[in-house]
């Protein structure tokens, strides 16, 4: 599979001033940025920064960031699914996971999440891929956002729908563990039927439900 990476950089005016949204950012450039101290939802900021640099260096990996000067205040990751998760079971080279999305507390409500995700799909970069994301309510910052679980789910769905990702059914136990969890998927226009059928077999591993 050809991993198309077409760099884009845009300046956006926000209540926090003018910010930069760019990507996919190459690892050597990413390494030169600082990480906002509030980007700690998944790891300590320094550890998360190192993880972003590592992902950016992968053939399929891509990191989109929002930055204030040289400080990263938000990011989105794209990479192959973890080998320990069911989504890697089909061995699909054209299946890419939209993984972590994080924006520092002080920069929320600036529309950065939507801007970063949209930039990732510019110029048909991912039209030859099935892009998916798994949304689990236990990863959501309900306390910080002030939203309940259903309001947060609605917010995440709106965000994913901004790049034409849609809800897909699955029998994955983790997603089925709570009704707010969901699988969102975007199938690129150039994805072959064989890959779509293989992905369907990954979504449903209990034949009685397929």
N, C-alpha and C positions, 0 to 999 in steps of 0.2 A: 504493500500500500504506500502511496505517496503522501507524506505528511507535509501539507502546504502551510507554510508559515509566512504570512505577509504582514510585516510590521506596520502599525498605525500609531499615530500620536496626535491627540486632540487636546486643546485647552478648553476647560469648561468653567463657566462663572457660577459660583455657588455662594451661599451665605457665609462660607468660611474663606471666601476670596477665590482667586483663580487657581485651579488645580489642573494637573496633567493626568490624563488617562491614556495609557499606552500598552502595547503588546502585540504579539508575544515578545516579551523582553528576553534577550539572550542572557545566559548565566553570568558572563563576565560583567555586563552592565548592571544586572540585578545585585551582584555582590557588592557593588559600590554604593548602594543605597542604604540608608538607615531604616530601621523598623520602628513604627510607632509603639510606645510601651503598652498601649491598650489593645494591641493585636495579640491577645493571649487566650483566645477561646479554645484552641486546640493544643498549643504548646507554649512554653515561654517564648517571648518575642525573638530572642537570639536563635533558639532552636528552630522556630518556624521559618525564620529567614534562611537558615541553612537548608531546610527542607525545600523551600521555594527555589533556591539556586540549583539544588540537585534535580528537581523536576524539570526545570527549564533546560537542563542539559540532556534530557532524554530525547530520543528521536521523535516520539509522539507527544512529549510534554510541552505544555505552553502555559505561561503565567501572564496574566493581565493584571496591571496594577493601577491604582489611583495614588498619586503622590502630591504632597505639598512641599515644593522645593525638592530636596533630595530625600525626603522622608516618606516611606510607603504608609499610606493611611487606609488602604483597602486592597484586596487582591482576590482573584479567582484562579483556581487551578484546573487544568485539564490533563489527564493521563490515562494510561491503561488501568483497568480495575485491578485491585489487589489479588494476588494469586490465591489467597485463602478464601476469597469470596466467590459465591456462585457465578457472578457475572463474568469471571474469567474462564469458566468451565467449557465454553464453546470454542475457545481458542480463536476468537474473531479478531483479526488484525484491524478491522474497521469499526471496532466498538470502543468508544472513548468515554471515559467518565468525567463529567463535570463534578469535581470533588468539592473542595472547600470554597466557601464564599464568606469573606469577613470584612467588615468595615469598622474602623475604630469608633468608639462611642461618640466622640465629639464631632464626627463627620457623617453621622447617620442623618437620614431625611434630606440628603443632598442629591439623591438619585444616582449615587455612584454605582450601586449594584447593577442597575439596569444598563448604565453606560458601559461598564466593564464587560458585561456579558454580550451586549450587542456588538461591541468592537471585536470580540473573538470570532464572530461569524462574518465579518466584513469580507467582501470580494470572494465569496464562495469558498472560503478556506476549509470549511467542514462539510461541504456538500457530498464528499465521498465517504462520510462517516455516519454511524449511528451514535449520537451523543445522548447519554442518559445521566440522570441524577437520582439518587435515593434520598428522600426526605424523611428524617426520623425526628419525632417531636422532642426526644430527649437531647438533641443537639441544639435546639432552638433557645435563644436568650429571651425567655418569656418574662423574666423579672425585669431585665434591662429595657425591654421594648414596651412593657406595660400592656401587652396584648395577651389574650387568652389563647389556648392552643388552636382553636378554630380560626380566630382572626389571624394568627401567625401563619397557619396553613394557607389561608386565602391570600395573604401577602406573598408567600413563596410561589404559589401558583401563578399569580399575576406576573411576578418577576420572570418565571420560566416561559410563560406564554408570550412574553415580549420578543422571544426568539423562536416562536412557533413550537415550543416543546409542549407536548400534550400528555395527559394522564394515560397510563397503560396498566392493565390488570396484571397481576402476578400471584403466584402461590409462595413467594419467598417468605419464610417464617418471620423474619425480622420486620418486614413491611406489614405483614398480616397481624403482627403483635398489637397494633393499635390502629383504630380507624382513621386517625389523623395522618399516619405515615402514608407515603405514596411514592410511586415510581413515575417520573416524567421523562419523556423520550422525544427526540427529534431525529427523524430518519432523513438523511440528505438525499437530494434528487438523483445523485449518481450511485447510490448504494444498490448493489445487485440483489435480485430476489432471493438468491441462495443465502446471502447474509441475513436478510430479514427473516427467513424461515428458521435459520439456525438460532437467531436471537429469540424467536418465539419459543423454541424448544428450551432455551435457557430460562425464559420467564416462567414457564410451566414445566416443572419436573415431575409432577404427579400426574400421570397420564389421565386419570379419571377427570381432572379439571381442564385438560387441554382440548 
